């Protein structure tokens, strides 16, 4: 199995991280590395802690113990100025796009440029049109999100995520709710934009086919811990029961159908009866 990249090459590092809500533990003893210029997929079932990892990297959540560093800097929520400066080096594609519905496509992509730079409007216009051109939607600039398809809206959100040419781009379920054509188009864009910008991309997804097609490395999470990691090719041939169940969509395996707890017979008062 491939080894985790050396620290020198990593843009993001997570070391011995623990996080939970009260007594409910979400992530335990997590060690992850995200190398520069690569697309890294974080996969696992619902509730395994994938999106929580993105929130910890972005400083929305604070670990109970352990560390998160981006470009060698700790993600410190106590230092607001440093945290905001660090976030300007990040781009985020939210699960359902999260576009501003009362703004045009153009205004959505222009928003981070106006918020975080002092560029003149003429230059902002050129940059927005270039980003929209990169995702194939320059001619939809004046439309509202309600006037375009879900797949197009996801591409607008992608253009907004890369507006500031971030070092790190995080994708939270970018393929959710898309048709096969839009899914393939979005996956292709993620890979091409990552390579063109020289960014590091963290891809949280359930979609095995599209994620494996573009990822350089894959982490599999279950119950808040890493149960397997390696290249997509290694994951396809893995003998790990959890990976096999997830990759091949098998109904039976380590992930049970029923939520753990009492047996039905006990709830029906039949416990111990023949």
N, C-alpha and C positions, 0 to 999 in steps of 0.2 A: 504494500500500500504506500502511496506517496507520502512523504514527510511534510509536515507543516513548514511553510517558508521561513527562512531565517529572519530575525527581528529587523535587520538592516533594510530589508526589502519591503517591510510592511507599512502601509499607511495607517491602518487601524489595528490595534491590539487589545484583546480582552483577556485579563489574567485572573484566575481563581475568583471569578465573580459569583456572588450570591445575591439573589433578589427575591423578595416575596412581599405579600400583603398580610401583615400581622403574622399569624402562624401558618398561613398558606404559602408554601414555598413554590416559586415559579421557576427560578433558575438556580442550579447548584453546581459549584466548582467548575465554572465554565472557562475554558481556555480556547480562544479562537484568534486566528491571524488572517488579515485581509491584505494581500500584497498589492503594491502599486501596479496600475495598468491592467489588472485582471478583473474578470467577472466571477464573483463567488456566490453560489446559490446556498441559501439556508432553507432547508426543507424539513417537513414533519407534519404530523396531524394537527388538527385544530386544537388550540390550547396548549401546545408544546412550548410556547414562549418565543416564537419567531419574531413577532411584531414588537414584543417587549425589548428584544435586543436592539432594534432600530431606535426605539425611544431612549434607551440608555446611551447609545452612541450620540444621539442628538441632544442629550442633556435634559430631556423631558422628565426622566426618572433618575433616581439616585440609587446606586447599588448599596446593599447593606454592608457588603465587604468586597474586597477585590478592586480592580482598576480597569478603566477604559481610557485609552489614549488615542488621539487622532493627530497624525503628523508629529508624533513625539510629544504632544501637549496633553496633559490630563484633562478630561472633560469635567470641569469643576463648576457646578451650578451655583456655588457661593460667589463666584466672581462673574457678575453679570456682563460686564464689558468684554472680558476675555471669551465668555461663552458665546456672545453674539458675534464676535469677530470670527470665532471658530465656525459658527453656523453659516457664515457667509461663504465659507469654503465648501459647503455641502449643498447638494440638490436633493429634493425629495419628491418622489412620485407617490401620492397617496392612493389608497386602494381603489377608490372610485373617482379619481381625478381631482376632486375638491376644487373645481373651477368656480370662480365668482360668476354666478348666474346673471347678475345685472350688468356685467361688463362684456364687451366684445372679445372675440378671440385675440385680437391685437392687444387690447388693454390688459387681458390676463397675462400675456407673456411679458408685456412692458412693466407690470407691477413690481417685480423684484429689482429691475433696473432703476426704476424711479425711487424705490424704497432705500436702496443700498448704495447708489452712486449719485454723482452730481453731473452726469453726462448731459450734454445739450439734447433737446428734443429731436433734432435732426439725426444725431448719431443713434439715439435710442430707436428711432423709426427704422434705420438701416439694420441695426442689430436684431430687432424683432422680426423683420421680414426675412433676414438670413436664417434665424432659428426656425421660423415657420416653413421656410423653403426646405430646410433639412429634414423636416417631418412630412413634407409633401402637402402643406396646407397654406401656402402663402396666399393663394387666391380666396381663402376662406377668412381672411383677416378681419373683415368687418361684420361677420356673422356672430350671432349670440350662441352660447353653448346649447340652447334649446333648439337651434336650427341645424345642428349637425348630429351625426350618428354617435353612438357610444364609443365606437372604435376611433372615430375622429377626435372626440373629446379627450380620449386617453392620450392621443398623439399631441394635442394642444398642451395637455398637462406635462408631457415629456419635454416639449419645447420650453415651457416655463421652468422646469426643473434644471435645464441646462443653460438658462439665460445668462448666468454669471460665470459660465465655464468652470464649474466646480471641480475640485480635486476628487471629491467623493460624491457619488450618486447612489441614493437608496431607493429601492423599489419595493413597495408593499403590495403584494399580489397584483402585479401589473396585467396579468392575463385574465383576471376574474371577470366573468360576464361577457367575454368577447367571442365572436364567431371565429371559426378556424382560420379564415383569411386574415381578419384583424389581429388574431393571436400571433400568426406567423409574421405578419408585418411589424408588430410591436417588438417581438423577439429580435428580428433582424435589425431594427432601429437601435435597440439597446446595445447590441454587440458593435454595430458600426459607429455609433456615437461614442461609446467607451473607447474604442481604438482611435478614433479621430481626435478626441480631446485628451487622450492619455490619462483618463480618469481611472478610479477604482470604483467598481459597481458592486453593491450588495443587493442580491435579488432574493426576496422572500416570496416563495411560491409553493403551491400544491401541484402545479402542472409539471409532470415529469418530462414529457416529450420536449416541450419548448425550452425548459430550463436546461436539460442535458445538452440540447443542441448548441447552446451559446456559452455555457459555464466552463470555466477552467478548473474549478474545484468545487466540491459539494460537501456541506455539513448536514448530517441528519440528526434532528433533535427528537427526543421522546421524553416526556415527563420532566422537561427542564434540563436534561443532560445530553451531551453528544454521544450517540450510540454508534455512529459510523462516520467516516470521512474519507475522501479520496477524489480521484478524477471521475467524471461521468462514466467512462469506460469501466473503471474499477467497480463502481456502484452497480452497473448493469449485471456484472457477473458475481456480485457479492453473495456469499452464503449466509450472511447475517439474517436471521429470521425477520427482524423488523424491516430491514431494507428490502428484502424479497417481497414482503407483504405490500409495502408501500409502492415500490417500483412496478410491480405486476398487478396492483389493485386487487389483491386477494382478500376475500371476505373473512377468512379465518387466519389467525396468527397471533402475535404478541398483543396487538391492539384489539381488545374484545368488542363485541357488538353491544353488550349490556354494560351500563355504568356499574362500577363495583359497589357492592353492598349486600344486604340481606337476600336470601333466596326467596323466590316467589312463594314457595311452600310455607315458609315462616310467616310471610305477610298475610297469607290466607288462613293461618292457624292450623296448618296441616303438618307442621314439623314433627317428626318422629312417628307419624302414622304410616302403616304399610301401604 
